[in-house]
Amino acid sequence: MSDVSSTIEGKGLARSAGALAGLRVIDLTRVLGGPYCTMVLSDHGAEVVKLEPPQGDEVRDWGPPFDEAGDASYFVGVNRNKRSVGLDLSKPAGKDVLLRLLEGADVLVENFKPGSMEKWGLGYDSVLKARFPRLVHCRVSGFGATGPLGGFPGYDAVLQAMVGLMSINGTETSGPTRLGNPIVDIATGLFSTIAILMALQERERSGLGQYCDMTLHDCGMALLHPHAANFFLNGKRPRPTGNPHPNLAPYSKFRTKTCEIFVAAGNDPAFRKFCEFLGFPEMAKDERFATNGARVVNRDALTEVLEKRFAEEDGHDLTRRMLAAGLPAGPVLHVDEAMAAEHTAHRAMVTELGSYRGLGTPIKLSRTPGGARAAPPRYAEHTDEVLAGRGFSAEELKALRASGVLVEQRRK
């Protein structure tokens, strides 16, 4: 995609063609993991065509809240910069449209149930690899196509439960707890982006694309550090610790007079500096707290001391002074407070383009900065524009509409 004109007002907008300018992506994904991946690519210049089934991406309905056109925030949050085409792939002519769109495409991303593309005569090994040898085909699924769970459906929270993430979240009294955001879906989107970029880099040497087999299962399990590393070393089942870190102390949340704060001391010199700042230099010499290992063992005693010390402090002022002294600390903010923070604006982490507002890109590149380029699309908003640009004639478009292959309005 092109950059946003410098005459257009907004925040966090792309002011360059982007590091991925010229990259063509066909996006068949729905819900979150796949769309998150393709949004990252689009932020940095990739041209993403989102092919939606007749019913549309179902997260258009995952609200409230909804925008003025009736699309839910869940869809709006991960689909900017893309162009939408309504296409019925269950019809043979729909498959033909997809194949024509893949001519000249660099990347195909899909998250159909494993076996679906093969059933439709669009499998990578049987069809796509030979017909489009430079194509990178990324499939996002719950568990992959093979193995004891191969082909089964997967949703974020179910995978949080199955890979152990829920078991380490929460407290000893709460029991296993779902993480508040869909971390497995988002991580799968990020890992898929990395996989695609790796495959594209290798294509520069070999001239060939390849298949990226990405699963919620594997990507969720890859997030288990340090709990898996602890288990591999000591053989003990990791347990939830709540806010405290299982391997570090102090590394937790504390209450102050004005707000809750989070403080962290990552090593023994940092702890000594921490104690000096708090006016407790002798605490760093106490054998219960002198080393990180001792502090972890005596965490409760250390917590009691720190809770008393912080109780009468202004948490916002205290953490700012700690940061200025080189000590990691910060207030515990609500989402609305984090969005309104001065540093959020400085880092362009809230983007605005017309009525659209969303999170900005965290990937900051000096010569080819990315960002928002266009608001999320309405269903089938770009059908004619995309297909005409790929050589479809007006007569072909009319015939495809008449046969129900091209869909203009969602069929709920």
Buried (B, 14 or more C-beta within 10 A) or exposed (E): BEBBEEEEEBBBBBBBBBBBBEBBBBBBBBBBBBBBBBBBBBBBBBBBBBBBBBBBBBBBBBBEEBBEEEBBBBBBBBBBBBBBBBBBBEBEBBBEBBBBBBEEBBBBBBBBBBEBBBEBEBBBEEBBBEEBEBBBBBBBBBBBBEEEEBBBEBBBBBBBBBBBBBBBBBEEEEEBBBBEEBBBBBBBBBBBBEBBBEBBEBBEEEEEBBBBBBBBBBBBBBBBEBBBEBBEEEEEEBEBBEEBBBBBBBBBEBBBEEBBBBBBBEEBEBBBBBBBBBEBEEBBEBEEBBEBEBBBBBBEEBBEBBEEBBEEBBBBEBBBBBEEEEBBBBBBBEEEEBBEBEEBBEEBBBBBBEEBBBBBBEEEEEEBBBBBBBBBBBBBBBBBEBBEEBEBEEEBBEBBBEEBBBBEEBEE
